[in-house]
Amino acid sequence: MVALVQILITLRGSSYAALLGQSTGKFYKDFGFPGLPAGIDTTKPFGFHPQNPFPNAFVLDADEITIANNAVTAFNATIASLANTFGFGLVDINTAFNQFRADDFTGGTLIDGVTFKTTYISGGLFSLDGVHPSNQAHGIVANEFIKVINTKYGAKIPLVDVARIPGSIYFTSKISYNRGYPVIPNEVFDHLLF
């Protein structure tokens, strides 16, 4: 019996996910390894064989996911506590986006007649980098701020009509993998500051 373990592929690792199952040593070449580490056989299927594993640096295992989730919870609790102490309004984007994710399992979230999901590229919530909000999601985030400002401070700011904001673009097969994911060269992520 095989035990299932929860892991998440990191942003940098996502460009190598398309190579899963292929006989390749691209990871070692891209990162300038002078030779293959002992025990590595790049003729084996990448990520599916112990002699050609998916690099640990590109995944978060269950323990690392727990550490990250605990840090997010602690930061958000501190922010909420300080907002309450000083009487500020609080926009809880983490809770909102977690609800979007939960709604994915029941068909998505309907906002201004548009259905949004957290699905990469086609879901409409995230931009092409898979991290930052899309144009329409920026409108959704703005509305969350407007709701808090209106409620907490008695303002009457109208909500953004998210349906009027241009949506995401879709790619042809020439610049995307067979599932619609864009082809992003690994070196694109070399100089990110997070």
C-alpha positions as a printed Julia matrix, in Angstrom:
194×3 Matrix{Float64}:
   0.0    0.0     0.0
   1.31   3.45   -0.93
   0.81   6.29    1.54
  -0.39   9.55    0.07
   1.53  12.59    1.25
   0.47  16.18    0.71
   3.06  18.3    -1.06
   2.97  21.59   -2.9
   5.2   22.41   -5.86
   6.87  25.79   -5.45
   6.6   28.53   -8.06
  10.12  27.86   -9.26
   9.47  24.13   -9.41
   6.38  24.57  -11.56
   8.46  24.95  -14.72
   9.91  21.49  -14.08
   6.52  19.88  -13.4
   5.95  19.59  -17.16
   8.98  17.27  -17.29
   7.53  14.74  -14.84
   7.81  11.21  -16.21
  10.36  12.11  -18.88
  13.91  10.82  -18.97
  15.71  14.1   -18.39
  18.52  15.72  -16.46
  17.41  19.28  -17.27
  17.34  20.3   -13.6
  21.02  19.4   -13.15
  22.02  21.12  -16.38
  20.04  24.29  -15.6
  21.62  24.63  -12.18
  25.15  24.08  -13.43
  25.94  20.81  -11.68
  29.41  19.79  -12.91
  28.25  16.17  -12.92
  25.35  14.13  -11.69
  25.17  13.49   -7.95
  25.87   9.92   -6.85
  22.91   7.62   -7.47
  21.17   9.86  -10.03
  20.2    8.23  -13.32
  18.59  10.67  -15.76
  17.48   7.82  -18.03
  14.82   7.07  -15.4
  11.47   8.93  -15.43
  11.96  12.34  -13.79
  10.03  12.66  -10.53
   8.7    9.1   -10.68
  11.82   7.12   -9.94
  14.02   7.25   -6.82
  17.12   7.57   -9.01
  15.75  10.68  -10.77
  13.61  12.38   -8.11
  11.81  15.69   -8.31
  14.15  18.04   -6.36
  13.19  18.6    -2.73
  14.02  22.3    -3.13
  11.0   22.62   -5.44
   8.37  21.19   -3.11
   6.93  21.91    0.29
   6.31  18.71    2.23
   3.57  18.26    4.84
   5.75  19.61    7.68
   6.8   22.67    5.66
   3.16  23.31    4.69
   2.19  23.19    8.38
   4.97  25.64    9.28
   3.86  28.04    6.52
   0.18  27.78    7.5
   1.01  28.38   11.16
   3.05  31.46   10.23
   0.17  32.85    8.13
  -2.28  32.21   10.99
   0.01  33.9    13.52
   0.62  36.95   11.3
  -3.08  37.33   10.56
  -3.99  36.99   14.25
  -1.5   39.73   15.11
  -2.86  42.01   12.38
  -6.47  41.4    13.51
  -5.55  42.05   17.14
  -3.79  45.32   16.34
  -6.62  46.48   14.07
  -9.08  45.78   16.87
  -6.92  47.44   19.53
  -6.57  50.65   17.54
 -10.08  50.65   16.06
  -9.08  50.16   12.43
 -11.16  48.39    9.82
  -9.79  45.02    8.76
  -9.87  43.52    5.29
  -9.21  39.79    5.62
  -8.05  38.8     2.14
  -6.74  35.44    3.39
 -10.23  34.37    4.49
 -11.78  35.68    1.26
  -9.35  33.75   -0.97
  -9.69  30.62    1.17
 -13.44  30.86    0.56
 -12.82  31.18   -3.19
 -10.75  27.99   -2.98
 -13.5   26.18   -1.04
 -16.08  27.34   -3.6
 -14.01  25.72   -6.39
 -15.46  22.36   -5.31
 -19.03  23.57   -5.9
 -18.49  25.29   -9.25
 -16.69  28.49   -8.26
 -17.64  31.91   -6.93
 -20.14  34.0    -8.89
 -19.41  37.75   -8.76
 -21.25  40.23  -10.98
 -22.29  37.4   -13.3
 -18.73  36.05  -13.71
 -17.69  32.7   -12.23
 -14.23  32.73  -10.64
 -12.07  29.81   -9.55
  -8.57  29.58   -8.16
  -7.51  27.35  -11.08
  -4.24  28.48  -12.65
  -4.78  30.48  -15.88
  -8.41  29.55  -16.56
  -9.85  30.36  -13.13
  -9.78  34.12  -13.6
  -8.59  35.03  -10.08
  -4.84  34.91  -10.61
  -2.61  36.54  -13.2
  -0.2   34.6   -15.39
   2.41  34.33  -12.65
  -0.06  32.27  -10.61
   0.55  34.43   -7.54
  -0.79  37.93   -8.03
  -4.46  38.78   -8.62
  -5.76  39.16  -12.16
  -7.26  42.46  -13.3
 -10.72  41.3   -12.28
  -9.44  39.94   -8.97
  -7.99  43.37   -8.22
 -11.56  44.63   -8.58
 -12.72  41.93   -6.16
 -10.01  42.93   -3.66
 -10.97  46.6    -4.07
 -14.56  45.67   -3.28
 -13.47  43.97   -0.06
 -11.75  47.2     0.99
 -14.77  49.27   -0.04
 -17.12  47.06    2.01
 -14.99  47.52    5.14
 -14.63  51.28    4.59
 -18.37  51.65    4.06
 -19.23  49.55    7.12
 -16.56  50.8     9.54
 -16.51  54.46    8.59
 -20.01  55.05    7.22
 -18.86  55.85    3.69
 -21.01  55.26    0.64
 -18.41  54.24   -1.94
 -20.0   52.23   -4.78
 -18.61  48.77   -5.43
 -16.55  48.06   -8.55
 -18.47  46.21  -11.28
 -16.02  43.35  -11.72
 -17.71  42.18  -14.93
 -16.71  45.45  -16.62
 -13.0   44.86  -15.99
 -11.25  42.98  -18.84
 -10.69  39.32  -17.96
  -7.69  37.07  -18.38
  -6.22  36.12  -21.73
  -5.85  32.58  -23.04
  -2.94  31.15  -24.99
  -2.52  29.13  -28.15
  -0.62  25.85  -28.06
   2.5   27.54  -29.45
   3.26  29.24  -26.17
   1.56  26.86  -23.76
   1.68  23.25  -22.66
  -1.11  20.9   -23.69
  -3.22  21.86  -20.65
  -3.09  25.59  -21.33
  -0.31  26.4   -18.88
   2.14  28.94  -20.29
   5.66  27.88  -21.13
   7.74  29.79  -18.58
  11.51  29.35  -18.81
  13.1   28.42  -15.49
  15.4   31.47  -15.47
  12.37  33.79  -15.24
  12.26  33.04  -11.52
  15.98  33.61  -10.84
  15.67  37.18   -9.58
  12.4   37.19   -7.63
  12.77  38.88   -4.28
  10.41  36.75   -2.19
